[in-house]
């Protein structure tokens, strides 16, 4: 499942220190590499002039503590997946572990495609903000301007509240017959009609409650405002232009080259072939690779995707001012549009306190975390094709971040 926080919130406060990264937009990016199935000439033509083509992917291991730890964990069968760390224009670490498909004996590769699950939410948020930059909508627009017919209870909900989890619309998993819906294909239009059936859980803007259904509605609004199917809009507007040839949306359950996801069940490691990401179209349907995700991170945080005000809006804390100062015993995170910010290093030992912009993802046999530290321009991407490696993925992410920042190397989670 996706992460479902228990706490609640909708009043904007800026995330301190992140906007300085906007002015890195002209920086030359020479350290990034990727394997792509696009022809080299087509790839070069698809990239912006100020984003040079990428060389072929190679293994990089210049973080010795992280490398040693991952080698040991993979050898013991405790980690399978892919890890990338970059600082500025330099890739510090790029390596894969385990199998892409254990039944078929397929090795994991540097360009293996993973289901991103909830990391996908930031892509939907950027799509909405891009349409705002183009003058086609505003995040302050009432949802009912774009969803027609619209339930009367939604009259006070605006688009931004779909992206910051404070709309009050019940999430998919809070509805009756979730088990059946989970395995049944749905279109975005069908998901929209489903959401109309249920009363609000709280008054819009008064609480936050993690919400996949709201991002499905945001995807429907992208379709209406752009005049294109959601997956076509994402491909044409972002993935092709950035040369992200291994990235797309799985809305049809087809063969998109995504590796197999797994779960640790009582009988052992079990394949999870029925991902059915159609039901999380705007919340979790993107698949991608390590290097494509690094392209996305650089484009987003260096100002290639959004105007400064929209980027600022994405990273603003939209939780209410009176929200509790802690969540699940930890410092409360900032609730941005499809993204969070917090000092994640406080949750490991030894701790470090650098602010990170991040999102997790878990669905259909996958567990992921992608984090960005703006002051030092460090990106850490950890993708695993084992749903039950939540703690491992989190600790690996923070070990990678700590070593890249020159902090003490964490050895355990702080409970």
C-alpha positions as CSV (number, residue, x, y, z in Angstrom):
1,X,0.0,0.0,0.0
2,X,0.9,3.7,-0.2
3,X,1.9,5.5,3.0
4,X,-1.2,6.6,4.9
5,X,-0.3,9.1,7.6
6,X,-2.6,9.5,10.6
7,X,-2.3,13.2,11.2
8,X,-4.2,16.0,9.8
9,X,-4.0,19.7,8.1
10,X,-3.9,23.5,4.8
11,X,-2.2,26.8,5.6
12,X,0.9,27.6,3.5
13,X,4.4,28.3,5.0
14,X,7.6,28.4,2.9
15,X,10.1,25.6,3.1
16,X,13.2,27.5,4.2
17,X,16.3,27.4,2.0
18,X,15.0,25.4,-1.0
19,X,14.4,28.2,-3.5
20,X,18.0,29.0,-3.9
21,X,18.4,26.0,-6.1
22,X,16.2,27.6,-8.7
23,X,19.1,29.8,-9.8
24,X,21.2,26.8,-10.7
25,X,19.2,26.4,-13.9
26,X,22.1,27.3,-16.1
27,X,24.6,24.9,-14.5
28,X,26.3,22.5,-16.8
29,X,25.4,18.9,-16.1
30,X,28.2,16.6,-17.2
31,X,28.2,13.8,-14.6
32,X,24.9,12.1,-15.3
33,X,24.8,8.9,-17.3
34,X,22.0,6.6,-18.4
35,X,21.2,3.7,-20.6
36,X,18.3,4.5,-23.0
37,X,16.5,2.6,-25.7
38,X,16.1,5.8,-27.8
39,X,18.5,6.2,-30.7
40,X,21.4,8.5,-29.8
41,X,20.5,11.1,-32.4
42,X,16.8,11.1,-31.3
43,X,17.9,11.4,-27.7
44,X,20.1,14.4,-28.4
45,X,17.4,16.1,-30.4
46,X,14.9,15.6,-27.6
47,X,17.1,17.3,-24.9
48,X,17.1,21.0,-24.2
49,X,20.1,22.8,-25.6
50,X,21.3,23.5,-22.0
51,X,21.0,19.9,-20.9
52,X,23.9,18.0,-22.7
53,X,23.4,14.4,-23.8
54,X,24.2,11.6,-21.3
55,X,26.9,9.0,-21.8
56,X,26.1,5.3,-21.3
57,X,25.5,4.1,-17.8
58,X,28.4,2.8,-15.8
59,X,28.8,1.4,-12.3
60,X,30.2,4.1,-9.9
61,X,31.1,3.4,-6.3
62,X,32.9,6.3,-4.8
63,X,31.1,6.1,-1.4
64,X,33.1,3.3,0.2
65,X,31.0,2.9,3.4
66,X,27.8,2.7,1.4
67,X,29.3,0.3,-1.0
68,X,30.6,-2.0,1.7
69,X,27.2,-2.0,3.5
70,X,25.2,-2.7,0.3
71,X,27.6,-5.5,-0.7
72,X,27.0,-7.2,2.6
73,X,23.3,-6.7,2.6
74,X,22.9,-8.0,-0.9
75,X,25.1,-11.0,-0.3
76,X,22.9,-11.9,2.7
77,X,19.8,-11.5,0.6
78,X,18.5,-8.5,2.6
79,X,18.5,-6.0,-0.3
80,X,17.5,-6.2,-3.9
81,X,17.2,-3.1,-6.0
82,X,19.1,-0.1,-7.3
83,X,20.8,2.9,-5.7
84,X,22.1,6.2,-7.2
85,X,23.7,9.1,-5.4
86,X,24.7,12.4,-7.1
87,X,26.2,15.6,-5.7
88,X,26.1,18.7,-7.9
89,X,27.1,17.5,-11.4
90,X,28.9,14.4,-10.2
91,X,27.5,10.9,-9.8
92,X,29.0,9.4,-6.7
93,X,27.3,6.0,-6.7
94,X,25.3,4.0,-9.2
95,X,24.8,0.2,-8.6
96,X,22.2,-2.5,-8.7
97,X,21.7,-5.7,-6.6
98,X,19.7,-8.9,-6.8
99,X,17.4,-10.0,-9.6
100,X,14.9,-8.2,-11.8
101,X,13.0,-11.5,-12.1
102,X,13.9,-14.4,-9.8
103,X,11.7,-17.0,-11.6
104,X,13.4,-16.2,-14.9
105,X,16.8,-15.6,-13.5
106,X,17.0,-12.1,-15.0
107,X,19.7,-9.9,-13.5
108,X,19.0,-6.4,-12.3
109,X,20.5,-3.8,-14.7
110,X,21.3,-0.1,-14.4
111,X,18.4,0.7,-16.7
112,X,15.9,-1.7,-15.1
113,X,12.4,-0.1,-14.9
114,X,10.8,0.1,-11.4
115,X,7.3,1.0,-10.4
116,X,7.6,4.3,-8.6
117,X,4.3,4.1,-6.6
118,X,3.7,7.3,-4.6
119,X,6.9,9.0,-5.9
120,X,4.6,9.4,-9.0
121,X,2.6,12.1,-7.1
122,X,5.2,14.8,-7.7
123,X,4.9,14.2,-11.5
124,X,1.1,14.9,-11.3
125,X,1.7,17.9,-9.1
126,X,4.2,19.3,-11.6
127,X,1.7,18.7,-14.5
128,X,-0.9,20.8,-12.7
129,X,1.7,23.6,-12.0
130,X,2.9,23.5,-15.6
131,X,-0.6,24.1,-16.8
132,X,-0.8,27.0,-14.3
133,X,2.4,28.4,-15.8
134,X,0.8,28.2,-19.2
135,X,-2.3,30.1,-18.0
136,X,-4.6,27.1,-18.5
137,X,-5.7,26.8,-14.9
138,X,-4.9,28.0,-11.4
139,X,-4.3,25.9,-8.3
140,X,-6.8,28.2,-6.6
141,X,-9.5,27.2,-9.1
142,X,-12.5,25.3,-7.6
143,X,-12.3,21.6,-8.4
144,X,-15.9,22.0,-9.6
145,X,-14.7,24.3,-12.4
146,X,-13.0,21.2,-13.9
147,X,-15.1,18.3,-12.7
148,X,-18.6,18.4,-14.1
149,X,-21.0,17.3,-12.8
150,X,-19.6,18.0,-9.4
151,X,-20.9,17.0,-5.9
152,X,-22.2,19.9,-3.9
153,X,-19.9,18.9,-1.0
154,X,-16.9,19.7,-3.2
155,X,-17.9,23.4,-3.8
156,X,-15.2,24.7,-1.4
157,X,-12.3,22.4,-2.6
158,X,-9.7,24.0,-4.8
159,X,-7.2,22.2,-7.0
160,X,-4.3,22.8,-4.7
161,X,-6.0,20.9,-1.9
162,X,-6.0,17.8,-4.1
163,X,-2.2,18.1,-4.2
164,X,-1.6,18.8,-0.5
165,X,-3.8,16.1,0.9
166,X,-6.3,18.4,2.6
167,X,-9.4,18.1,0.4
168,X,-11.4,15.9,2.7
169,X,-12.3,13.5,-0.1
170,X,-12.0,9.9,1.2
171,X,-9.0,8.0,0.0
172,X,-9.3,4.8,-2.0
173,X,-8.3,2.6,0.9
174,X,-10.9,4.2,3.2
175,X,-13.8,3.1,1.1
176,X,-16.0,0.0,1.1
177,X,-14.9,-2.9,-1.2
178,X,-11.4,-1.7,-1.4
179,X,-10.1,-5.2,-1.9
180,X,-12.2,-5.7,-5.1
181,X,-11.3,-2.2,-6.4
182,X,-7.6,-2.9,-5.8
183,X,-7.6,-5.7,-8.4
184,X,-10.1,-4.2,-10.9
185,X,-8.9,-2.1,-13.8
186,X,-10.4,1.4,-13.9
187,X,-10.1,4.4,-16.2
188,X,-9.5,7.9,-14.8
189,X,-13.1,8.8,-15.7
190,X,-14.3,5.8,-13.6
191,X,-12.1,6.7,-10.7
192,X,-13.6,10.2,-10.8
193,X,-17.1,8.9,-10.7
194,X,-16.2,6.6,-7.8
195,X,-14.9,9.5,-5.7
196,X,-18.2,11.4,-6.2
197,X,-20.1,8.7,-4.3
198,X,-18.7,9.3,-0.8
199,X,-19.2,12.2,1.7
200,X,-16.2,14.3,2.8
201,X,-14.2,13.1,5.8
202,X,-13.5,16.6,7.1
203,X,-14.0,20.2,6.1
204,X,-11.5,21.1,3.3
205,X,-8.4,22.8,4.5
206,X,-8.8,21.9,8.2
207,X,-6.8,18.7,8.2
208,X,-4.4,16.7,6.1
209,X,-5.0,13.0,5.4
210,X,-2.8,11.1,2.9
211,X,-4.9,10.8,-0.2
212,X,-4.4,8.8,-3.5
213,X,-7.9,9.5,-4.7
214,X,-7.2,13.2,-4.8
215,X,-4.3,12.8,-7.1
216,X,-6.5,10.7,-9.5
217,X,-8.8,13.7,-9.6
218,X,-5.8,15.9,-10.3
219,X,-5.0,13.6,-13.3
220,X,-8.6,14.1,-14.6
221,X,-8.1,17.9,-14.4
222,X,-4.8,17.6,-16.3
223,X,-6.8,15.8,-19.0
224,X,-9.5,18.4,-19.1
225,X,-7.2,21.4,-19.1
226,X,-4.7,20.1,-21.6
227,X,-7.1,18.3,-23.9
228,X,-5.0,15.2,-23.9
229,X,-5.1,11.8,-22.2
230,X,-3.0,12.0,-19.0
231,X,-0.3,9.6,-20.1
232,X,0.0,11.4,-23.5
233,X,0.3,14.8,-21.8
234,X,3.0,13.5,-19.4
235,X,5.0,11.9,-22.3
236,X,4.8,14.9,-24.6
237,X,5.3,17.6,-22.0
238,X,8.0,16.0,-19.8
239,X,9.4,12.6,-20.6
240,X,10.2,13.0,-24.3
241,X,11.5,16.6,-23.9
242,X,13.8,15.5,-21.1
243,X,15.1,12.4,-22.9
244,X,13.5,10.1,-20.3
245,X,13.1,7.2,-22.7
246,X,12.6,4.6,-19.9
247,X,9.8,6.5,-18.1
248,X,6.1,6.3,-18.6
249,X,2.7,5.5,-17.0
250,X,1.2,2.0,-16.8
251,X,-2.5,2.7,-17.1
252,X,-3.3,-0.4,-19.2
253,X,-1.5,-3.2,-17.5
254,X,0.5,-3.8,-20.6
255,X,4.1,-4.9,-21.0
256,X,6.1,-1.7,-20.3
257,X,9.3,-3.6,-19.5
258,X,8.9,-3.1,-15.8
259,X,10.7,-5.6,-13.6
260,X,8.9,-8.0,-11.3
261,X,8.0,-6.9,-7.8
262,X,8.1,-9.2,-4.8
263,X,6.9,-9.6,-1.2
264,X,8.3,-11.5,1.8
265,X,5.4,-13.9,2.6
266,X,5.4,-16.9,5.1
267,X,6.2,-19.2,2.2
268,X,9.1,-17.2,1.1
269,X,9.8,-14.6,-1.6
270,X,6.6,-14.3,-3.7
271,X,6.2,-12.5,-7.1
272,X,3.5,-9.8,-7.2
273,X,2.5,-9.7,-10.9
274,X,-0.9,-7.9,-10.5
275,X,0.2,-4.3,-9.8
276,X,-3.0,-2.8,-11.4
277,X,-1.7,0.8,-11.3
278,X,-4.7,1.9,-13.3
279,X,-6.4,2.6,-10.0
280,X,-3.7,5.0,-8.9
281,X,-3.4,6.7,-12.3
282,X,-2.4,10.1,-10.9
283,X,-1.1,8.8,-7.6
284,X,1.3,6.0,-8.4
285,X,1.4,4.8,-12.0
286,X,4.7,6.1,-13.2
287,X,7.6,3.7,-13.9
288,X,11.2,4.8,-14.4
289,X,14.9,4.1,-13.9
290,X,17.7,5.4,-11.7
291,X,19.1,7.7,-14.3
292,X,15.8,9.0,-15.7
293,X,14.9,9.9,-12.2
294,X,18.1,11.9,-11.8
295,X,17.3,13.7,-15.0
296,X,13.9,14.6,-13.5
297,X,15.4,15.7,-10.2
298,X,17.8,18.0,-12.0
299,X,15.2,19.5,-14.3
300,X,12.8,20.1,-11.4
301,X,15.2,21.6,-8.9
302,X,17.2,23.6,-11.5
303,X,14.3,25.4,-12.9
304,X,13.8,23.6,-16.2
305,X,10.2,22.6,-15.5
306,X,8.4,25.3,-13.6
307,X,8.4,29.0,-13.2
308,X,9.8,30.2,-9.8
309,X,6.5,31.0,-8.2
310,X,5.0,27.6,-9.1
311,X,8.1,25.8,-7.9
312,X,7.8,27.8,-4.6
313,X,4.2,26.8,-4.4
314,X,5.1,23.2,-4.8
315,X,7.5,23.3,-1.9
316,X,5.4,25.4,0.4
317,X,4.0,23.8,3.5
318,X,0.3,23.7,3.1
319,X,-0.6,22.0,6.4
320,X,-2.6,24.1,8.9
321,X,-0.8,26.3,11.3
322,X,-2.3,24.6,14.3
323,X,-1.3,21.1,13.2
324,X,0.4,19.0,15.8
325,X,4.2,19.5,15.9
326,X,4.9,15.7,15.6
327,X,3.8,12.9,13.4
328,X,4.1,9.3,14.7
329,X,6.6,10.5,17.3
330,X,8.8,12.3,14.8
331,X,9.1,16.0,13.9
332,X,6.2,17.0,11.6
333,X,7.0,17.1,7.9
334,X,6.1,19.9,5.5
335,X,3.2,19.0,3.2
336,X,4.0,20.3,-0.3
337,X,2.3,19.5,-3.6
338,X,3.2,15.8,-4.2
339,X,6.3,16.1,-2.0
340,X,7.4,16.4,1.6
341,X,10.2,18.1,3.5
342,X,11.8,17.1,6.8
343,X,15.0,16.3,8.6
344,X,14.9,12.6,7.8
345,X,18.4,12.1,9.3
346,X,16.9,12.6,12.7
347,X,15.4,9.1,12.4
348,X,18.8,7.3,12.2
349,X,21.7,6.9,14.5
350,X,24.1,8.7,14.6
351,X,21.7,11.4,13.5
352,X,22.2,14.3,11.1
353,X,19.9,17.2,10.7
354,X,20.0,18.4,7.0
355,X,16.6,19.3,5.5
356,X,15.5,16.9,2.8
357,X,12.8,17.1,0.1
358,X,11.5,13.6,-0.5
359,X,8.8,11.1,-1.2
360,X,8.4,7.5,-0.6
361,X,6.6,4.9,-2.7
362,X,5.2,1.4,-2.1
363,X,2.9,-0.6,-4.3
364,X,2.7,-4.0,-6.1
365,X,5.9,-5.4,-4.8
366,X,8.0,-2.2,-4.8
367,X,9.4,0.0,-2.0
368,X,11.2,3.3,-2.9
369,X,12.5,6.5,-1.6
370,X,13.8,9.5,-3.5
371,X,15.4,12.4,-1.5
372,X,17.0,15.8,-2.4
373,X,19.1,18.0,-0.1
374,X,19.0,21.4,-1.7
375,X,21.9,23.2,0.1
376,X,24.5,20.7,-1.1
377,X,22.5,19.7,-4.3
378,X,22.5,16.0,-3.3
379,X,20.1,13.5,-4.8
380,X,19.6,10.0,-3.4
381,X,17.4,7.4,-5.2
382,X,16.8,4.0,-3.7
383,X,14.4,1.7,-5.6
384,X,13.7,-1.9,-4.4
385,X,11.5,-4.6,-6.0
386,X,10.6,-6.0,-2.6
387,X,7.6,-4.4,-0.9
388,X,8.7,-5.5,2.6
389,X,12.1,-3.7,2.6
390,X,10.7,-0.4,4.1
391,X,13.3,-0.1,6.9
392,X,16.1,-1.2,4.6
393,X,15.2,1.4,1.9
394,X,15.0,4.2,4.5
395,X,18.3,3.4,6.2
396,X,20.1,3.0,2.9
397,X,18.8,6.3,1.8
398,X,20.0,8.1,4.9
399,X,23.4,6.3,4.8
400,X,23.9,7.5,1.3
401,X,22.8,11.0,2.1
402,X,25.0,11.2,5.2
403,X,28.1,9.9,3.4
404,X,27.6,12.2,0.4
405,X,27.2,15.2,2.8
406,X,30.3,14.2,4.9
407,X,28.2,13.4,8.0
408,X,28.8,10.4,10.3
409,X,27.7,7.2,8.7
410,X,24.4,5.9,10.3
411,X,24.3,2.3,11.3
412,X,20.8,1.8,12.7
413,X,17.3,3.3,12.7
414,X,16.5,5.5,15.7
415,X,13.4,4.1,17.4
